[in-house]
Amino acid sequence: MSRLWWAVSIIALTGCRVLGSHDTANTAFDFGPPETHEARSAPKTLPANLVVANIATPRWMDNSSMYYRLLYRNAANPMPYANSQWVMSPAALLTQRLRWTLGTANEGDSTSGGSTGKAYLLRGELMEFEQIFDRPDRSRGVLRFRATLEGQRDGRWAQRTFEIEKPAPTPDAAGGVKALSLCALELSDSITDWIADKLGTATAGP
């Protein structure tokens, strides 16, 4: 009986070690530190106060999951990585990044307060933010974002949809993070340029 007990114990301990060797620790990602003023080639200056509202997103994306999609197998099935996620929802990360980027060029305050005393309000809707696998060894980050700029005093507004793709350096979660972080960087720069153009046009009018 004792020999049988020892045999079962050894098998159980061996099994735990084997299974444990395949466990992967959960990893949380963000976009990395934003660029400093010195690193930006030609920083824009916005000629008006601007508030960035919290970015909206579909309910299924309103979490910290990191989604990928296998176009070669089932394009209609977005799947979350099991052991990798964002530190907060992508919409919250983009809100944070846009407030920082626009705040460095903003004459006013870019934080959201919902105050109608501000001159302009930027609203955003994140419609797509995921890693797309065209084949097992090749993927890309895809971002689709609708921006709406509202004039709080003159009632003017403008809207534009941004679609950005970046290749992933590796076909895994870390590669997806790199690609999507570059998408977020290009989005913040493109929105800054777009707003600077719109506000320049608006302030040049009568």
N, C-alpha and C positions, 0 to 999 in steps of 0.2 A: 504493500500500500504506500509506504514511504517512497519507494523508488518511482512509482507512478506519479505521486505528488510532485517530486522533484522534476520529473520529465515534463509535466504540464507547466510548471513554473518556468523552466528554462525556455520552453516554446513560447510562452506568453511574453516573457521579457525580450526574447529575440524579435518577436513580432512587433512589439512596441518600438524597438529601436529602428527596425526596418521602415515601419510606417512613419515614424518621426522624421526619418531622413528625407522623406518626400514632402514634408510640410513646408509651405512657403509663408513667410510672415507677411501680414498685410502692410501695404505701403501706400501712403497718402502723398499726393503731388499738388503743387500749385504752378503758376507760370514763371516762378523765379523772380528775383528782384527786378524792379523796373529800371529802365535806363536813366542815368543821371542827365542833367542839363548838358554837361560837357560831352556826353556820348552822342547826343542828338545833333545831326548835321546842320539842320536849319529849323530851330524851334519856332513855332508859330505864336503869334500874339492875337488873342481874340478881343475885338474891340467892344465887348459888352459883357455884362454879368451873365453867367450861365449856371444852371443847376442840372445835375444829372440824376434823374429819377431811378429808382430800383428797376433793373431790367426784368421784364416779364418773360416767361417761358412756359411751354406746355407742361401740364401737371406731371406727366411721366418722366420728364427731364428735370423736375424740380427737386433734385437730391444730389448726393455726392458721388453717385455711380459714374464710372467711366465706361461709356458705351462704344462698342465696335459692331461692324456689320460685314458679313461675308457675302459679297456680291456673287461669287462663283458658286455658292451653295444655296443660300436663301436670302435674297436681298430685302425681303419684307420682315426680317426678324432682327431687330436691334438687341444685342446681348451685352450685359455688364461683365466686366472682368471680375473674377472671383476674389483675387487678392490685391487688386490695385483700385484706388479711388482718388477723387479730388478731395482736398481738405474742406471744401464747401461746394455748393452747387456751382456749375459753370456760369450760370447767370449772376450769382453773387461775386464770383471771381472777376467776371467781365465788368460788373458795376464798379468794383474796387479799382480795377486797372484804368477804366475810362475816367473815373474821378481823379485819379492821380495824374494821368496824361493831360487831361483837359485843365486840371487845376494848375499845372505848371505854366499854362498859356493864358489862363483866365484872369481877367482884371477883377473878378469878384470871387464868389465862393462856389465850388463845384459840388459840395455835399448836398444831399437831398433833404429838403425840409418842407417841400410842398408850398412854399410861400409864393403868393402871386406878386409880391413886391419885386421879385427878380425879373430881369428883362427877358431872359430866354430859358426855356426848359427843354432838355433833351430826354425823350422817351425812347426806349429800345425794346425790341422783342427778339429773343434768341430762338430761331426756328430749327436750326440744325447745328450740332456740335458733337462730332463723333469721328472715330477712326474707321475708314472704309478699306477693306481688303479686296483688291481686284483679283488676287490670287494668293496662295498661302505665303509667298515670300515677298509680296509687294503690297504696301498700304499707303494711305494718305490721310491727312487730317482735313476735315471739311467743316467750314463754318458758314452759316447763312444767318444774316442779321438785318432786321428792318429798323431803321432809325427815323424818328420824327422830331423835327425841331419846331418848337412852338414859341411864338412871340407873346409874352404875357401882357404887353402894353398895347402893341399895335395890331394884335390878332393875326399877324402873318405866320405862315407855317410852311415847312418843306418836308418831303419824305424821300427816302432812298433805301433800296435794299442792297446790301453788300454780300457778295459771294466770294469766298476765299478758300483756296486749296493749297496745301503744302505737302510735299512727299515726306514720308516717315523714314528716318535713317535705318531703322530696324523694325522687323515685323512683330513687334510686341508692345506691351503697355508703355514702356519707356520711350519707344520710338513714336508712339501716338502722342505722348505728352509733349515731346519735342516739336512735332508737327503742329499740334493744336496751339502750343504756346506761341509759335511763329505766326499762326493765323491770328491770334489775339493781338499780337504786336502790330501786325499790318492793319488790322481793323482799327485800332486806336489811332494810328497815324492817319489812315484814310478818313476817319470821321473828323479828326482835327482839321485836316485840309478842307474837307467838305463844309464844315461849320464856318471856318475862317472865310471861305469863299462866299457862303450865304450871308454871313453877318456883314462882310464887306460890302456886298450888294445892297443889303438892307439899310446900312448906315449911310450909304452914298445917295440914297433916295431923298426926296423932299421931306 
